[in-house]
Amino acid sequence: MEYRIERDTMGEVKVPSDKLWGAQTQRSSMNFKVGRHMPVEIIRAFAYLKNAAACANMELGKLAPEKASYIMIICDQILNGELDDQFPLVVYQTGSGTQTNMNVNEVIAGRAREMAGMAVLHPNDDVNMSQSSNDTFPTAMSIAAVFVMEDRVLPALSQMIETLKGLEEKYMNVIKTGRTHLQDAVPMTFGQEVSGWRSMFEHDYCNLENSLAGLREIALGGTAIGTGLNAPPGFAERAAGALSDLTGKAFVTAHNKFHTLSSKDAYVFAHGALKGLAADLMKMANDIRWLSSGPRCGLGEIHIPENEPGSSIMPGKVNPTQTESATMVAVRVMGNDTVVGMAASQGNFELNVFMPVLIDAFIESANLLADSLISLDEHCVCGITVNEDKMNENASRSLMVAAALNLYIGYENAAKVAKKAYADNSTLCEAGVLLGLFTAEEYSEWVNLAEMAGIDK
């Protein structure tokens, strides 16, 4: 392999000749062979912010238009994925993300040199002008988080909500037994049950939307510790405006950058909303696999699509694999919530130095939830059908229908009816008649499953 010599403040470093990066990137790649690469969402976010910073610096007369033009063109190349092989650094590096910031700076400078045939940009003096790793990395975090939430999670969640609305309407009058404590409860309809799923996801949608406000506040302009050292007046506001124009997302400069550099409470709040979504995803997925359990020895009240064989030894077995996938995703997101919370607690003095692992966990959670919602919707939920005969049978046999008798014979007598019916393996009507508490005609008049479920059928 051929090498060239690059230099930084620590001396000379050999860099592969076919790479655009410089000495600091090379040192990091040599010193940190730990775990996976920095998420591509962060690299794309850096391209947006370097472009926005160049715009602001040019408008303020700090950066020559020719240099700004190179930065803008190369940032577009990064966004288009043309330079993806130039970002080799890992998540588990310096906790400030300094090395990834310098990786981007060096690649932009190196690509400009390649385009111009000579050195035209300095990675620190030009590409990093008016910036510090301490305010660029948290800004990249904000950009990446807003993108993944707005463009991935919310659309996927909206798709699931629409599917559930259709199921809810279709089966609103299909009577089934409710269940609490995994035991029989009073009647309801399957549409009502689905409406609970739909409503919890609508609440999750609102929670996620509300969490975006904190993520939109960017640290750019705070530089090293929040004072704005080496950034000209007006830079923070111009950069935020340029970033909003470039991304089509609403970003604002943080009012207090000491807070934005050292605290990551916005991510704790936003990931809490993701965890809430994960909890609801777990709840619905579990409900679906319980309701579809069987096919002969389970509840068997609904049918879900049969997507693939379920066993290497039991012929004909089919498993609720989409729900299993979704519940594993939920567990992972809940684990990531611990990572985010612990990382956010480490904002010692003026800087949090757990930022790479925090944003890696955040992005993973968001992407997993988006993928899982779409997969569960398209390969399971949208194909749910009901076993109406089984639902009717279970609802009519449920001893908890005795609750309708409370108004006529009282709670204690209704309990006697339910216990006798259970002991004799008889119906509630038969048990009550034998106890002399009502006639069969009275039972038929008093007990109406549709009325108990609150619908007119």
C-alpha positions, -999 to 999 in steps of 0.1 A, spaced: 0 0 0 12 35 -9 13 62 18 17 99 20 29 119 50 3 141 68 11 164 97 -7 177 127 4 193 160 18 160 172 40 154 142 40 132 111 16 103 103 15 80 73 -19 80 56 -29 57 28 -26 76 -5 -61 67 -17 -77 83 14 -88 120 17 -85 122 54 -55 136 73 -34 130 104 -60 132 131 -84 108 114 -55 84 109 -45 85 145 -80 78 157 -84 49 133 -51 34 146 -59 40 183 -96 31 185 -105 -3 170 -135 -6 192 -170 -15 181 -189 -3 151 -186 28 129 -202 61 137 -237 61 123 -240 74 88 -268 98 100 -241 117 120 -219 120 90 -248 133 69 -256 157 97 -221 170 98 -223 177 60 -254 199 67 -238 218 95 -204 224 77 -224 237 48 -244 260 71 -213 272 89 -196 280 56 -227 300 46 -227 320 78 -190 326 78 -192 338 42 -221 361 49 -202 376 78 -171 382 56 -150 357 75 -146 331 48 -138 338 11 -166 328 -13 -143 305 -32 -135 285 -1 -171 285 10 -180 272 -25 -157 242 -21 -171 233 13 -207 235 0 -200 214 -31 -182 187 -11 -209 187 16 -234 178 -11 -211 150 -22 -211 136 13 -249 139 15 -251 120 -18 -230 91 -4 -201 97 -28 -175 98 0 -189 72 24 -156 52 24 -138 82 39 -154 80 73 -138 50 91 -140 61 127 -159 43 154 -185 53 180 -162 44 210 -137 71 206 -133 104 224 -165 112 242 -167 147 227 -168 133 191 -137 155 183 -122 129 160 -153 126 139 -155 163 136 -119 164 124 -125 134 101 -152 155 83 -130 186 83 -100 167 69 -121 149 42 -136 181 30 -101 197 29 -87 166 12 -114 165 -14 -110 202 -21 -73 196 -27 -81 167 -50 -106 189 -70 -83 219 -72 -50 201 -76 -36 220 -47 -43 228 -10 -72 253 -9 -88 246 25 -73 241 59 -93 216 80 -92 238 112 -88 273 99 -114 271 71 -137 241 74 -139 244 112 -140 282 112 -161 297 141 -166 261 154 -154 237 180 -159 199 181 -177 207 214 -205 225 196 -205 208 162 -209 172 175 -240 181 196 -253 200 166 -249 170 144 -267 150 171 -296 174 169 -298 172 131 -296 134 131 -322 130 158 -347 154 142 -343 137 108 -347 101 122 -377 111 143 -395 132 116 -386 112 85 -386 76 99 -404 71 132 -434 94 128 -443 82 93 -440 46 103 -462 52 134 -487 71 113 -489 41 89 -496 17 118 -523 40 132 -541 41 98 -541 3 96 -555 0 131 -583 25 123 -594 2 95 -594 -29 117 -613 -10 144 -640 1 121 -643 -33 104 -647 -53 137 -665 -27 159 -695 -49 163 -678 -83 167 -685 -94 203 -657 -111 223 -648 -115 259 -625 -90 275 -597 -102 297 -580 -87 328 -552 -104 347 -552 -130 319 -586 -141 332 -620 -137 316 -637 -104 320 -669 -87 307 -678 -86 270 -664 -61 246 -659 -59 208 -627 -66 189 -630 -32 174 -630 -17 209 -599 -37 217 -582 -24 186 -592 11 194 -571 8 226 -541 -1 205 -548 28 181 -553 53 208 -520 44 226 -501 49 194 -518 82 188 -506 93 222 -471 81 214 -472 102 182 -481 133 202 -454 125 228 -428 121 201 -438 154 184 -437 172 217 -401 160 223 -388 175 191 -387 210 205 -356 203 227 -338 185 198 -342 215 175 -321 237 198 -286 236 183 -253 243 201 -235 257 171 -219 290 180 -211 280 215 -177 268 204 -155 253 232 -175 258 264 -205 279 255 -190 314 255 -187 316 217 -150 321 217 -137 327 181 -172 329 166 -182 363 153 -213 380 165 -244 368 146 -228 335 136 -250 313 157 -282 328 144 -271 328 107 -259 293 109 -292 281 125 -311 299 97 -289 284 70 -292 249 85 -330 252 85 -330 263 49 -306 234 39 -325 207 57 -361 219 55 -363 213 92 -368 239 119 -337 245 139 -330 274 163 -299 285 181 -299 275 218 -305 304 241 -281 291 267 -253 272 251 -237 263 285 -267 241 290 -267 227 254 -231 217 256 -231 201 290 -267 187 293 -284 161 271 -318 162 289 -335 168 256 -324 133 245 -335 117 277 -369 133 272 -371 123 235 -358 88 241 -383 85 269 -410 90 242 -393 63 221 -394 40 251 -431 47 256 -436 37 220 -416 6 226 -437 -3 256 -469 1 236 -455 -19 207 -446 -47 232 -482 -45 246 -499 -48 212 -475 -74 199 -481 -96 230 -519 -91 227 -518 -102 191 -498 -134 198 -520 -143 227 -552 -138 207 -538 -158 178 -524 -186 199 -533 -221 189 -543 -231 163 -563 -256 184 -550 -254 220 -548 -216 224 -572 -187 224 -575 -187 186 -597 -156 184 -578 -140 156 -559 -152 126 -526 -136 115 -507 -141 82 -487 -173 80 -453 -160 66 -429 -189 70 -425 -224 86 -421 -223 123 -403 -254 132 -375 -276 119 -390 -307 136 -428 -301 139 -444 -302 104 -470 -275 97 -461 -254 127 -464 -216 121 -453 -190 146 -462 -154 153 -427 -143 142 -435 -107 134 -447 -101 170 -415 -118 183 -394 -95 162 -413 -65 175 -410 -75 211 -372 -80 207 -370 -45 193 -389 -32 223 -365 -48 246 -335 -34 228 -350 1 229 -356 -2 266 -320 -12 271 -309 18 250 -329 40 273 -306 31 301 -276 40 279 -291 74 270 -300 82 306 -266 72 320 -247 89 292 -267 121 297 -259 121 334 -222 125 326 -222 162 317 -192 171 340 -187 209 342 -189 224 307 -191 194 284 -208 160 282 -182 134 270 -206 105 264 -221 120 233 -212 94 206 -226 64 226 -257 84 234 -266 94 199 -257 59 186 -282 44 210 -308 70 202 -305 65 164 -305 28 168 -337 29 188 -355 52 163 -345 32 133 -354 -1 150 -388 12 159 -395 26 125 -385 -6 108 -404 -28 133 -436 -8 130 -435 -10 92 -427 -48 92 -453 -56 119 -479 -36 100 -473 -49 65 -466 -86 74 -490 -90 103 -515 -64 115 -529 -55 81 -537 -92 75 -555 -98 108 -589 -115 105 -612 -126 133 -625 -161 142 -660 -147 150 -674 -181 160 -647 -186 185 -651 -150 199 -689 -155 203 -684 -189 219 -659 -175 244 -680 -144 252 -711 -164 258 -693 -189 280 -675 -163 301 -687 -164 338 -680 -127 341 -711 -120 322 -726 -124 357 -717 -88 363 -749 -79 344 -769 -96 371 -756 -73 398 -784 -48 392 -811 -74 396 -800 -99 422 -770 -82 438 -733 -89 437 -733 -117 463 -761 -137 446 -745 -131 412 -712 -145 426 -732 -176 438 -745 -181 402 -710 -178 387 -695 -202 412 -722 -228 407 -720 -225 369 -682 -231 372 -685 -260 396 -713 -277 375 -698 -267 341 -732 -253 333 -743 -219 319 -751 -190 341 -787 -192 332 -789 -228 342 -771 -222 375 -793 -192 384 -825 -211 376 -814 -240 398 -806 -216 426 -841 -201 422 -827 -166 417 -843 -159 384 -862 -175 355 -847 -183 321 -869 -155 306 -856 -130 331 -820 -140 324 -826 -134 286 -841 -100 294 -813 -90 318 -782 -102 299 -774 -88 265 -738 -90 254 -740 -62 229 -755 -39 255 -728 -49 280 -702 -40 254 -719 -6 249 -730 -11 214 -763 -16 196 -763 -48 175 
